[in-house]
Amino acid sequence: MRIEDMSIDQLLELNQYICQRIDELQDQENLQALVQLRVGLKVTFDSRTGPAVGIVTKINRKSVIVLAEDGTKQYKISPGLLRPLRDVE
């Protein structure tokens, strides 16, 4: 069936399945990223002002709290957006 031939109800149902699948894939990616993280780990990520470095202070199921390296800001970030650097001593 071509998408051009689908009714609004069929398109809405298809959209629901697509969104559900996207959520499942994002959850899998986040779980894989969480395995690599631990409190005290130095990470890098992209902030609104550009690349940033911080330290993981708390790990939740769907987000990670990161304290900016200079200690001035705290970020709540999806685990998939973090890249480990090295351990903090």
PDB file of N, CA, C and O in Angstrom:
ATOM      1  N   MET A   1       0.842  -1.192   0.000  1.00  0.00           N
ATOM      2  CA  MET A   1       0.000   0.000   0.000  1.00  0.00           C
ATOM      3  C   MET A   1       0.882   1.249   0.000  1.00  0.00           C
ATOM      4  O   MET A   1       1.860   1.342   0.742  1.00  0.00           O
ATOM      5  N   ARG A   2       0.520   2.179  -0.829  1.00  0.00           N
ATOM      6  CA  ARG A   2       1.259   3.434  -0.912  1.00  0.00           C
ATOM      7  C   ARG A   2       0.765   4.407   0.154  1.00  0.00           C
ATOM      8  O   ARG A   2      -0.419   4.430   0.492  1.00  0.00           O
ATOM      9  N   ILE A   3       1.675   5.198   0.670  1.00  0.00           N
ATOM     10  CA  ILE A   3       1.318   6.149   1.716  1.00  0.00           C
ATOM     11  C   ILE A   3       0.299   7.180   1.218  1.00  0.00           C
ATOM     12  O   ILE A   3      -0.520   7.677   1.991  1.00  0.00           O
ATOM     13  N   GLU A   4       0.355   7.487  -0.053  1.00  0.00           N
ATOM     14  CA  GLU A   4      -0.583   8.448  -0.642  1.00  0.00           C
ATOM     15  C   GLU A   4      -2.013   7.920  -0.641  1.00  0.00           C
ATOM     16  O   GLU A   4      -2.962   8.703  -0.696  1.00  0.00           O
ATOM     17  N   ASP A   5      -2.175   6.602  -0.580  1.00  0.00           N
ATOM     18  CA  ASP A   5      -3.501   5.983  -0.616  1.00  0.00           C
ATOM     19  C   ASP A   5      -4.080   5.724   0.774  1.00  0.00           C
ATOM     20  O   ASP A   5      -5.207   5.244   0.895  1.00  0.00           O
ATOM     21  N   MET A   6      -3.330   6.035   1.806  1.00  0.00           N
ATOM     22  CA  MET A   6      -3.777   5.731   3.172  1.00  0.00           C
ATOM     23  C   MET A   6      -4.717   6.810   3.698  1.00  0.00           C
ATOM     24  O   MET A   6      -4.588   7.986   3.359  1.00  0.00           O
ATOM     25  N   SER A   7      -5.661   6.388   4.530  1.00  0.00           N
ATOM     26  CA  SER A   7      -6.594   7.320   5.172  1.00  0.00           C
ATOM     27  C   SER A   7      -5.905   7.959   6.373  1.00  0.00           C
ATOM     28  O   SER A   7      -4.821   7.540   6.778  1.00  0.00           O
ATOM     29  N   ILE A   8      -6.542   8.963   6.928  1.00  0.00           N
ATOM     30  CA  ILE A   8      -5.989   9.631   8.111  1.00  0.00           C
ATOM     31  C   ILE A   8      -5.846   8.641   9.264  1.00  0.00           C
ATOM     32  O   ILE A   8      -4.828   8.636   9.956  1.00  0.00           O
ATOM     33  N   ASP A   9      -6.856   7.807   9.471  1.00  0.00           N
ATOM     34  CA  ASP A   9      -6.790   6.822  10.554  1.00  0.00           C
ATOM     35  C   ASP A   9      -5.627   5.849  10.351  1.00  0.00           C
ATOM     36  O   ASP A   9      -4.932   5.501  11.306  1.00  0.00           O
ATOM     37  N   GLN A  10      -5.419   5.416   9.124  1.00  0.00           N
ATOM     38  CA  GLN A  10      -4.313   4.500   8.841  1.00  0.00           C
ATOM     39  C   GLN A  10      -2.967   5.196   9.055  1.00  0.00           C
ATOM     40  O   GLN A  10      -2.030   4.593   9.578  1.00  0.00           O
ATOM     41  N   LEU A  11      -2.874   6.450   8.653  1.00  0.00           N
ATOM     42  CA  LEU A  11      -1.638   7.202   8.855  1.00  0.00           C
ATOM     43  C   LEU A  11      -1.348   7.422  10.339  1.00  0.00           C
ATOM     44  O   LEU A  11      -0.200   7.327  10.775  1.00  0.00           O
ATOM     45  N   LEU A  12      -2.383   7.713  11.102  1.00  0.00           N
ATOM     46  CA  LEU A  12      -2.204   7.907  12.543  1.00  0.00           C
ATOM     47  C   LEU A  12      -1.746   6.613  13.218  1.00  0.00           C
ATOM     48  O   LEU A  12      -0.896   6.639  14.108  1.00  0.00           O
ATOM     49  N   GLU A  13      -2.309   5.488  12.795  1.00  0.00           N
ATOM     50  CA  GLU A  13      -1.904   4.201  13.344  1.00  0.00           C
ATOM     51  C   GLU A  13      -0.448   3.897  12.980  1.00  0.00           C
ATOM     52  O   GLU A  13       0.327   3.443  13.821  1.00  0.00           O
ATOM     53  N   LEU A  14      -0.091   4.149  11.737  1.00  0.00           N
ATOM     54  CA  LEU A  14       1.288   3.943  11.294  1.00  0.00           C
ATOM     55  C   LEU A  14       2.238   4.838  12.082  1.00  0.00           C
ATOM     56  O   LEU A  14       3.311   4.396  12.492  1.00  0.00           O
ATOM     57  N   ASN A  15       1.851   6.085  12.293  1.00  0.00           N
ATOM     58  CA  ASN A  15       2.661   7.022  13.070  1.00  0.00           C
ATOM     59  C   ASN A  15       2.879   6.510  14.488  1.00  0.00           C
ATOM     60  O   ASN A  15       3.979   6.623  15.029  1.00  0.00           O
ATOM     61  N   GLN A  16       1.844   5.954  15.085  1.00  0.00           N
ATOM     62  CA  GLN A  16       1.954   5.411  16.439  1.00  0.00           C
ATOM     63  C   GLN A  16       2.982   4.283  16.485  1.00  0.00           C
ATOM     64  O   GLN A  16       3.800   4.236  17.404  1.00  0.00           O
ATOM     65  N   TYR A  17       2.957   3.380  15.518  1.00  0.00           N
ATOM     66  CA  TYR A  17       3.925   2.284  15.461  1.00  0.00           C
ATOM     67  C   TYR A  17       5.347   2.799  15.262  1.00  0.00           C
ATOM     68  O   TYR A  17       6.288   2.301  15.881  1.00  0.00           O
ATOM     69  N   ILE A  18       5.495   3.789  14.404  1.00  0.00           N
ATOM     70  CA  ILE A  18       6.821   4.344  14.141  1.00  0.00           C
ATOM     71  C   ILE A  18       7.379   5.017  15.396  1.00  0.00           C
ATOM     72  O   ILE A  18       8.539   4.804  15.749  1.00  0.00           O
ATOM     73  N   CYS A  19       6.567   5.821  16.064  1.00  0.00           N
ATOM     74  CA  CYS A  19       7.013   6.496  17.287  1.00  0.00           C
ATOM     75  C   CYS A  19       7.372   5.493  18.378  1.00  0.00           C
ATOM     76  O   CYS A  19       8.353   5.683  19.097  1.00  0.00           O
ATOM     77  N   GLN A  20       6.590   4.434  18.504  1.00  0.00           N
ATOM     78  CA  GLN A  20       6.868   3.391  19.484  1.00  0.00           C
ATOM     79  C   GLN A  20       8.211   2.719  19.190  1.00  0.00           C
ATOM     80  O   GLN A  20       8.992   2.470  20.109  1.00  0.00           O
ATOM     81  N   ARG A  21       8.481   2.427  17.934  1.00  0.00           N
ATOM     82  CA  ARG A  21       9.738   1.789  17.551  1.00  0.00           C
ATOM     83  C   ARG A  21      10.929   2.713  17.799  1.00  0.00           C
ATOM     84  O   ARG A  21      11.980   2.261  18.254  1.00  0.00           O
ATOM     85  N   ILE A  22      10.773   3.995  17.505  1.00  0.00           N
ATOM     86  CA  ILE A  22      11.830   4.968  17.768  1.00  0.00           C
ATOM     87  C   ILE A  22      12.138   5.013  19.256  1.00  0.00           C
ATOM     88  O   ILE A  22      13.307   5.019  19.643  1.00  0.00           O
ATOM     89  N   ASP A  23      11.103   5.044  20.100  1.00  0.00           N
ATOM     90  CA  ASP A  23      11.296   5.052  21.556  1.00  0.00           C
ATOM     91  C   ASP A  23      12.047   3.808  22.018  1.00  0.00           C
ATOM     92  O   ASP A  23      12.938   3.904  22.862  1.00  0.00           O
ATOM     93  N   GLU A  24      11.698   2.642  21.475  1.00  0.00           N
ATOM     94  CA  GLU A  24      12.371   1.398  21.848  1.00  0.00           C
ATOM     95  C   GLU A  24      13.859   1.444  21.483  1.00  0.00           C
ATOM     96  O   GLU A  24      14.710   1.043  22.277  1.00  0.00           O
ATOM     97  N   LEU A  25      14.163   1.928  20.293  1.00  0.00           N
ATOM     98  CA  LEU A  25      15.560   2.007  19.855  1.00  0.00           C
ATOM     99  C   LEU A  25      16.355   3.006  20.694  1.00  0.00           C
ATOM    100  O   LEU A  25      17.512   2.750  21.026  1.00  0.00           O
ATOM    101  N   GLN A  26      15.749   4.134  21.036  1.00  0.00           N
ATOM    102  CA  GLN A  26      16.426   5.119  21.883  1.00  0.00           C
ATOM    103  C   GLN A  26      16.667   4.563  23.283  1.00  0.00           C
ATOM    104  O   GLN A  26      17.717   4.813  23.874  1.00  0.00           O
ATOM    105  N   ASP A  27      15.709   3.815  23.818  1.00  0.00           N
ATOM    106  CA  ASP A  27      15.891   3.188  25.132  1.00  0.00           C
ATOM    107  C   ASP A  27      17.046   2.196  25.108  1.00  0.00           C
ATOM    108  O   ASP A  27      17.830   2.138  26.056  1.00  0.00           O
ATOM    109  N   GLN A  28      17.160   1.415  24.036  1.00  0.00           N
ATOM    110  CA  GLN A  28      18.271   0.473  23.907  1.00  0.00           C
ATOM    111  C   GLN A  28      19.610   1.200  23.864  1.00  0.00           C
ATOM    112  O   GLN A  28      20.561   0.779  24.522  1.00  0.00           O
ATOM    113  N   GLU A  29      19.694   2.276  23.106  1.00  0.00           N
ATOM    114  CA  GLU A  29      20.928   3.056  23.015  1.00  0.00           C
ATOM    115  C   GLU A  29      21.291   3.651  24.369  1.00  0.00           C
ATOM    116  O   GLU A  29      22.459   3.646  24.758  1.00  0.00           O
ATOM    117  N   ASN A  30      20.292   4.165  25.090  1.00  0.00           N
ATOM    118  CA  ASN A  30      20.552   4.749  26.409  1.00  0.00           C
ATOM    119  C   ASN A  30      21.045   3.702  27.397  1.00  0.00           C
ATOM    120  O   ASN A  30      21.947   3.979  28.188  1.00  0.00           O
ATOM    121  N   LEU A  31      20.468   2.504  27.367  1.00  0.00           N
ATOM    122  CA  LEU A  31      20.923   1.444  28.260  1.00  0.00           C
ATOM    123  C   LEU A  31      22.367   1.054  27.971  1.00  0.00           C
ATOM    124  O   LEU A  31      23.147   0.833  28.897  1.00  0.00           O
ATOM    125  N   GLN A  32      22.728   0.968  26.698  1.00  0.00           N
ATOM    126  CA  GLN A  32      24.105   0.644  26.328  1.00  0.00           C
ATOM    127  C   GLN A  32      25.062   1.747  26.789  1.00  0.00           C
ATOM    128  O   GLN A  32      26.175   1.458  27.229  1.00  0.00           O
ATOM    129  N   ALA A  33      24.638   2.996  26.691  1.00  0.00           N
ATOM    130  CA  ALA A  33      25.476   4.112  27.126  1.00  0.00           C
ATOM    131  C   ALA A  33      25.611   4.134  28.650  1.00  0.00           C
ATOM    132  O   ALA A  33      26.679   4.457  29.171  1.00  0.00           O
ATOM    133  N   LEU A  34      24.541   3.795  29.364  1.00  0.00           N
ATOM    134  CA  LEU A  34      24.580   3.803  30.827  1.00  0.00           C
ATOM    135  C   LEU A  34      25.597   2.813  31.382  1.00  0.00           C
ATOM    136  O   LEU A  34      26.201   3.059  32.426  1.00  0.00           O
ATOM    137  N   VAL A  35      25.786   1.698  30.688  1.00  0.00           N
ATOM    138  CA  VAL A  35      26.728   0.675  31.146  1.00  0.00           C
ATOM    139  C   VAL A  35      28.148   1.235  31.217  1.00  0.00           C
ATOM    140  O   VAL A  35      28.943   0.789  32.043  1.00  0.00           O
ATOM    141  N   GLN A  36      28.472   2.193  30.373  1.00  0.00           N
ATOM    142  CA  GLN A  36      29.811   2.755  30.307  1.00  0.00           C
ATOM    143  C   GLN A  36      30.038   3.885  31.311  1.00  0.00           C
ATOM    144  O   GLN A  36      31.170   4.333  31.488  1.00  0.00           O
ATOM    145  N   LEU A  37      28.985   4.344  31.961  1.00  0.00           N
ATOM    146  CA  LEU A  37      29.089   5.494  32.856  1.00  0.00           C
ATOM    147  C   LEU A  37      29.099   5.078  34.318  1.00  0.00           C
ATOM    148  O   LEU A  37      28.548   4.044  34.694  1.00  0.00           O
ATOM    149  N   ARG A  38      29.741   5.913  35.136  1.00  0.00           N
ATOM    150  CA  ARG A  38      29.696   5.746  36.587  1.00  0.00           C
ATOM    151  C   ARG A  38      29.951   7.105  37.242  1.00  0.00           C
ATOM    152  O   ARG A  38      30.541   7.996  36.631  1.00  0.00           O
ATOM    153  N   VAL A  39      29.514   7.250  38.457  1.00  0.00           N
ATOM    154  CA  VAL A  39      29.698   8.498  39.187  1.00  0.00           C
ATOM    155  C   VAL A  39      31.194   8.775  39.305  1.00  0.00           C
ATOM    156  O   VAL A  39      31.977   7.884  39.632  1.00  0.00           O
ATOM    157  N   GLY A  40      31.577  10.014  39.036  1.00  0.00           N
ATOM    158  CA  GLY A  40      32.976  10.425  39.104  1.00  0.00           C
ATOM    159  C   GLY A  40      33.691  10.383  37.766  1.00  0.00           C
ATOM    160  O   GLY A  40      34.825  10.848  37.657  1.00  0.00           O
ATOM    161  N   LEU A  41      33.051   9.836  36.754  1.00  0.00           N
ATOM    162  CA  LEU A  41      33.661   9.730  35.432  1.00  0.00           C
ATOM    163  C   LEU A  41      33.628  11.094  34.740  1.00  0.00           C
ATOM    164  O   LEU A  41      32.615  11.793  34.761  1.00  0.00           O
ATOM    165  N   LYS A  42      34.739  11.452  34.135  1.00  0.00           N
ATOM    166  CA  LYS A  42      34.806  12.704  33.383  1.00  0.00           C
ATOM    167  C   LYS A  42      34.264  12.443  31.977  1.00  0.00           C
ATOM    168  O   LYS A  42      34.668  11.491  31.309  1.00  0.00           O
ATOM    169  N   VAL A  43      33.345  13.304  31.541  1.00  0.00           N
ATOM    170  CA  VAL A  43      32.683  13.125  30.251  1.00  0.00           C
ATOM    171  C   VAL A  43      32.709  14.427  29.458  1.00  0.00           C
ATOM    172  O   VAL A  43      32.919  15.510  30.004  1.00  0.00           O
ATOM    173  N   THR A  44      32.490  14.287  28.166  1.00  0.00           N
ATOM    174  CA  THR A  44      32.333  15.444  27.304  1.00  0.00           C
ATOM    175  C   THR A  44      30.968  15.352  26.618  1.00  0.00           C
ATOM    176  O   THR A  44      30.431  14.266  26.405  1.00  0.00           O
ATOM    177  N   PHE A  45      30.434  16.506  26.286  1.00  0.00           N
ATOM    178  CA  PHE A  45      29.116  16.573  25.654  1.00  0.00           C
ATOM    179  C   PHE A  45      28.974  17.926  24.982  1.00  0.00           C
ATOM    180  O   PHE A  45      29.767  18.834  25.230  1.00  0.00           O
ATOM    181  N   ASP A  46      27.981  18.061  24.146  1.00  0.00           N
ATOM    182  CA  ASP A  46      27.718  19.340  23.479  1.00  0.00           C
ATOM    183  C   ASP A  46      26.667  20.103  24.263  1.00  0.00           C
ATOM    184  O   ASP A  46      25.546  19.627  24.446  1.00  0.00           O
ATOM    185  N   SER A  47      27.035  21.290  24.724  1.00  0.00           N
ATOM    186  CA  SER A  47      26.074  22.150  25.421  1.00  0.00           C
ATOM    187  C   SER A  47      25.588  23.218  24.444  1.00  0.00           C
ATOM    188  O   SER A  47      25.993  23.235  23.282  1.00  0.00           O
ATOM    189  N   ARG A  48      24.741  24.086  24.907  1.00  0.00           N
ATOM    190  CA  ARG A  48      24.214  25.151  24.038  1.00  0.00           C
ATOM    191  C   ARG A  48      25.310  26.101  23.594  1.00  0.00           C
ATOM    192  O   ARG A  48      25.197  26.739  22.547  1.00  0.00           O
ATOM    193  N   THR A  49      26.363  26.197  24.381  1.00  0.00           N
ATOM    194  CA  THR A  49      27.455  27.119  24.056  1.00  0.00           C
ATOM    195  C   THR A  49      28.620  26.421  23.371  1.00  0.00           C
ATOM    196  O   THR A  49      29.647  27.047  23.111  1.00  0.00           O
ATOM    197  N   GLY A  50      28.476  25.137  23.077  1.00  0.00           N
ATOM    198  CA  GLY A  50      29.544  24.393  22.410  1.00  0.00           C
ATOM    199  C   GLY A  50      29.980  23.198  23.235  1.00  0.00           C
ATOM    200  O   GLY A  50      29.309  22.829  24.198  1.00  0.00           O
ATOM    201  N   PRO A  51      31.103  22.589  22.865  1.00  0.00           N
ATOM    202  CA  PRO A  51      31.579  21.409  23.595  1.00  0.00           C
ATOM    203  C   PRO A  51      31.854  21.742  25.066  1.00  0.00           C
ATOM    204  O   PRO A  51      32.365  22.815  25.388  1.00  0.00           O
ATOM    205  N   ALA A  52      31.508  20.808  25.942  1.00  0.00           N
ATOM    206  CA  ALA A  52      31.707  21.012  27.376  1.00  0.00           C
ATOM    207  C   ALA A  52      32.246  19.735  28.011  1.00  0.00           C
ATOM    208  O   ALA A  52      32.084  18.638  27.476  1.00  0.00           O
ATOM    209  N   VAL A  53      32.886  19.904  29.155  1.00  0.00           N
ATOM    210  CA  VAL A  53      33.434  18.786  29.926  1.00  0.00           C
ATOM    211  C   VAL A  53      32.828  18.855  31.316  1.00  0.00           C
ATOM    212  O   VAL A  53      32.662  19.940  31.873  1.00  0.00           O
ATOM    213  N   GLY A  54      32.502  17.709  31.872  1.00  0.00           N
ATOM    214  CA  GLY A  54      31.940  17.675  33.214  1.00  0.00           C
ATOM    215  C   GLY A  54      32.180  16.341  33.878  1.00  0.00           C
ATOM    216  O   GLY A  54      32.803  15.443  33.311  1.00  0.00           O
ATOM    217  N   ILE A  55      31.672  16.228  35.094  1.00  0.00           N
ATOM    218  CA  ILE A  55      31.840  15.025  35.906  1.00  0.00           C
ATOM    219  C   ILE A  55      30.462  14.474  36.252  1.00  0.00           C
ATOM    220  O   ILE A  55      29.589  15.209  36.714  1.00  0.00           O
ATOM    221  N   VAL A  56      30.273  13.184  36.026  1.00  0.00           N
ATOM    222  CA  VAL A  56      29.007  12.524  36.337  1.00  0.00           C
ATOM    223  C   VAL A  56      28.814  12.532  37.856  1.00  0.00           C
ATOM    224  O   VAL A  56      29.667  12.044  38.597  1.00  0.00           O
ATOM    225  N   THR A  57      27.688  13.086  38.312  1.00  0.00           N
ATOM    226  CA  THR A  57      27.407  13.121  39.740  1.00  0.00           C
ATOM    227  C   THR A  57      26.249  12.208  40.136  1.00  0.00           C
ATOM    228  O   THR A  57      26.146  11.796  41.292  1.00  0.00           O
ATOM    229  N   LYS A  58      25.380  11.893  39.179  1.00  0.00           N
ATOM    230  CA  LYS A  58      24.244  11.022  39.475  1.00  0.00           C
ATOM    231  C   LYS A  58      23.792  10.354  38.184  1.00  0.00           C
ATOM    232  O   LYS A  58      23.783  10.978  37.123  1.00  0.00           O
ATOM    233  N   ILE A  59      23.415   9.080  38.280  1.00  0.00           N
ATOM    234  CA  ILE A  59      22.939   8.341  37.126  1.00  0.00           C
ATOM    235  C   ILE A  59      21.511   7.876  37.394  1.00  0.00           C
ATOM    236  O   ILE A  59      21.253   7.128  38.337  1.00  0.00           O
ATOM    237  N   ASN A  60      20.600   8.330  36.557  1.00  0.00           N
ATOM    238  CA  ASN A  60      19.208   7.904  36.619  1.00  0.00           C
ATOM    239  C   ASN A  60      18.943   6.924  35.478  1.00  0.00           C
ATOM    240  O   ASN A  60      19.824   6.657  34.660  1.00  0.00           O
ATOM    241  N   ARG A  61      17.749   6.402  35.431  1.00  0.00           N
ATOM    242  CA  ARG A  61      17.405   5.424  34.389  1.00  0.00           C
ATOM    243  C   ARG A  61      17.429   6.028  32.993  1.00  0.00           C
ATOM    244  O   ARG A  61      17.865   5.375  32.045  1.00  0.00           O
ATOM    245  N   LYS A  62      16.968   7.258  32.855  1.00  0.00           N
ATOM    246  CA  LYS A  62      16.882   7.876  31.528  1.00  0.00           C
ATOM    247  C   LYS A  62      17.718   9.132  31.378  1.00  0.00           C
ATOM    248  O   LYS A  62      17.764   9.708  30.291  1.00  0.00           O
ATOM    249  N   SER A  63      18.375   9.568  32.429  1.00  0.00           N
ATOM    250  CA  SER A  63      19.188  10.782  32.344  1.00  0.00           C
ATOM    251  C   SER A  63      20.375  10.691  33.301  1.00  0.00           C
ATOM    252  O   SER A  63      20.396   9.881  34.228  1.00  0.00           O
ATOM    253  N   VAL A  64      21.352  11.544  33.045  1.00  0.00           N
ATOM    254  CA  VAL A  64      22.554  11.593  33.868  1.00  0.00           C
ATOM    255  C   VAL A  64      22.767  13.046  34.283  1.00  0.00           C
ATOM    256  O   VAL A  64      22.637  13.959  33.467  1.00  0.00           O
ATOM    257  N   ILE A  65      23.092  13.250  35.541  1.00  0.00           N
ATOM    258  CA  ILE A  65      23.384  14.595  36.034  1.00  0.00           C
ATOM    259  C   ILE A  65      24.898  14.782  35.941  1.00  0.00           C
ATOM    260  O   ILE A  65      25.673  13.978  36.458  1.00  0.00           O
ATOM    261  N   VAL A  66      25.295  15.856  35.271  1.00  0.00           N
ATOM    262  CA  VAL A  66      26.707  16.150  35.058  1.00  0.00           C
ATOM    263  C   VAL A  66      27.000  17.542  35.602  1.00  0.00           C
ATOM    264  O   VAL A  66      26.298  18.500  35.278  1.00  0.00           O
ATOM    265  N   LEU A  67      28.038  17.653  36.429  1.00  0.00           N
ATOM    266  CA  LEU A  67      28.487  18.929  36.966  1.00  0.00           C
ATOM    267  C   LEU A  67      29.570  19.461  36.049  1.00  0.00           C
ATOM    268  O   LEU A  67      30.539  18.761  35.752  1.00  0.00           O
ATOM    269  N   ALA A  68      29.411  20.691  35.602  1.00  0.00           N
ATOM    270  CA  ALA A  68      30.414  21.301  34.719  1.00  0.00           C
ATOM    271  C   ALA A  68      31.771  21.257  35.401  1.00  0.00           C
ATOM    272  O   ALA A  68      31.865  21.312  36.627  1.00  0.00           O
ATOM    273  N   GLU A  69      32.807  21.158  34.604  1.00  0.00           N
ATOM    274  CA  GLU A  69      34.167  21.025  35.119  1.00  0.00           C
ATOM    275  C   GLU A  69      34.534  22.175  36.061  1.00  0.00           C
ATOM    276  O   GLU A  69      35.257  21.970  37.036  1.00  0.00           O
ATOM    277  N   ASP A  70      34.040  23.380  35.775  1.00  0.00           N
ATOM    278  CA  ASP A  70      34.337  24.523  36.637  1.00  0.00           C
ATOM    279  C   ASP A  70      33.390  24.612  37.836  1.00  0.00           C
ATOM    280  O   ASP A  70      33.542  25.494  38.681  1.00  0.00           O
ATOM    281  N   GLY A  71      32.418  23.707  37.913  1.00  0.00           N
ATOM    282  CA  GLY A  71      31.510  23.645  39.056  1.00  0.00           C
ATOM    283  C   GLY A  71      30.405  24.668  39.060  1.00  0.00           C
ATOM    284  O   GLY A  71      29.684  24.782  40.051  1.00  0.00           O
ATOM    285  N   THR A  72      30.245  25.420  37.986  1.00  0.00           N
ATOM    286  CA  THR A  72      29.246  26.490  37.972  1.00  0.00           C
ATOM    287  C   THR A  72      27.866  26.053  37.499  1.00  0.00           C
ATOM    288  O   THR A  72      26.866  26.675  37.858  1.00  0.00           O
ATOM    289  N   LYS A  73      27.797  24.997  36.702  1.00  0.00           N
ATOM    290  CA  LYS A  73      26.515  24.555  36.147  1.00  0.00           C
ATOM    291  C   LYS A  73      26.341  23.066  36.342  1.00  0.00           C
ATOM    292  O   LYS A  73      27.299  22.303  36.467  1.00  0.00           O
ATOM    293  N   GLN A  74      25.066  22.683  36.362  1.00  0.00           N
ATOM    294  CA  GLN A  74      24.711  21.270  36.410  1.00  0.00           C
ATOM    295  C   GLN A  74      23.811  20.990  35.208  1.00  0.00           C
ATOM    296  O   GLN A  74      22.912  21.772  34.898  1.00  0.00           O
ATOM    297  N   TYR A  75      24.063  19.863  34.533  1.00  0.00           N
ATOM    298  CA  TYR A  75      23.306  19.512  33.339  1.00  0.00           C
ATOM    299  C   TYR A  75      22.591  18.180  33.548  1.00  0.00           C
ATOM    300  O   TYR A  75      23.128  17.269  34.177  1.00  0.00           O
ATOM    301  N   LYS A  76      21.394  18.081  33.021  1.00  0.00           N
ATOM    302  CA  LYS A  76      20.649  16.820  32.995  1.00  0.00           C
ATOM    303  C   LYS A  76      20.646  16.365  31.536  1.00  0.00           C
ATOM    304  O   LYS A  76      20.026  16.999  30.682  1.00  0.00           O
ATOM    305  N   ILE A  77      21.346  15.258  31.258  1.00  0.00           N
ATOM    306  CA  ILE A  77      21.626  14.877  29.884  1.00  0.00           C
ATOM    307  C   ILE A  77      21.238  13.430  29.637  1.00  0.00           C
ATOM    308  O   ILE A  77      21.371  12.583  30.520  1.00  0.00           O
ATOM    309  N   SER A  78      20.762  13.155  28.448  1.00  0.00           N
ATOM    310  CA  SER A  78      20.501  11.782  28.022  1.00  0.00           C
ATOM    311  C   SER A  78      21.837  11.041  27.946  1.00  0.00           C
ATOM    312  O   SER A  78      22.807  11.591  27.424  1.00  0.00           O
ATOM    313  N   PRO A  79      21.909   9.808  28.453  1.00  0.00           N
ATOM    314  CA  PRO A  79      23.182   9.082  28.474  1.00  0.00           C
ATOM    315  C   PRO A  79      23.819   8.907  27.104  1.00  0.00           C
ATOM    316  O   PRO A  79      25.044   8.852  26.999  1.00  0.00           O
ATOM    317  N   GLY A  80      23.021   8.820  26.064  1.00  0.00           N
ATOM    318  CA  GLY A  80      23.551   8.626  24.732  1.00  0.00           C
ATOM    319  C   GLY A  80      24.313   9.826  24.188  1.00  0.00           C
ATOM    320  O   GLY A  80      25.018   9.708  23.186  1.00  0.00           O
ATOM    321  N   LEU A  81      24.179  10.979  24.838  1.00  0.00           N
ATOM    322  CA  LEU A  81      24.852  12.189  24.379  1.00  0.00           C
ATOM    323  C   LEU A  81      26.183  12.424  25.081  1.00  0.00           C
ATOM    324  O   LEU A  81      26.882  13.391  24.776  1.00  0.00           O
ATOM    325  N   LEU A  82      26.535  11.558  26.009  1.00  0.00           N
ATOM    326  CA  LEU A  82      27.783  11.694  26.762  1.00  0.00           C
ATOM    327  C   LEU A  82      28.881  10.811  26.183  1.00  0.00           C
ATOM    328  O   LEU A  82      28.629   9.699  25.719  1.00  0.00           O
ATOM    329  N   ARG A  83      30.104  11.332  26.221  1.00  0.00           N
ATOM    330  CA  ARG A  83      31.266  10.554  25.777  1.00  0.00           C
ATOM    331  C   ARG A  83      32.281  10.558  26.911  1.00  0.00           C
ATOM    332  O   ARG A  83      32.755  11.620  27.313  1.00  0.00           O
ATOM    333  N   PRO A  84      32.623   9.366  27.438  1.00  0.00           N
ATOM    334  CA  PRO A  84      33.602   9.290  28.535  1.00  0.00           C
ATOM    335  C   PRO A  84      34.965   9.816  28.104  1.00  0.00           C
ATOM    336  O   PRO A  84      35.397   9.597  26.973  1.00  0.00           O
ATOM    337  N   LEU A  85      35.640  10.517  29.024  1.00  0.00           N
ATOM    338  CA  LEU A  85      36.992  10.996  28.785  1.00  0.00           C
ATOM    339  C   LEU A  85      38.000  10.147  29.553  1.00  0.00           C
ATOM    340  O   LEU A  85      38.744   9.349  28.981  1.00  0.00           O
ATOM    341  N   ARG A  86      37.997  10.348  30.871  1.00  0.00           N
ATOM    342  CA  ARG A  86      38.899   9.579  31.732  1.00  0.00           C
ATOM    343  C   ARG A  86      38.398   9.677  33.157  1.00  0.00           C
ATOM    344  O   ARG A  86      37.535  10.502  33.458  1.00  0.00           O
ATOM    345  N   ASP A  87      38.927   8.850  34.031  1.00  0.00           N
ATOM    346  CA  ASP A  87      38.513   8.875  35.431  1.00  0.00           C
ATOM    347  C   ASP A  87      39.027  10.125  36.124  1.00  0.00           C
ATOM    348  O   ASP A  87      40.118  10.611  35.825  1.00  0.00           O
ATOM    349  N   VAL A  88      38.228  10.641  37.056  1.00  0.00           N
ATOM    350  CA  VAL A  88      38.639  11.758  37.883  1.00  0.00           C
ATOM    351  C   VAL A  88      39.389  11.198  39.080  1.00  0.00           C
ATOM    352  O   VAL A  88      38.940  10.240  39.711  1.00  0.00           O
ATOM    353  N   GLU A  89      40.503  11.780  39.384  1.00  0.00           N
ATOM    354  CA  GLU A  89      41.320  11.265  40.500  1.00  0.00           C
ATOM    355  C   GLU A  89      40.983  11.929  41.792  1.00  0.00           C
ATOM    356  O   GLU A  89      41.577  11.611  42.823  1.00  0.00           O
TER     357      GLU A  89
END
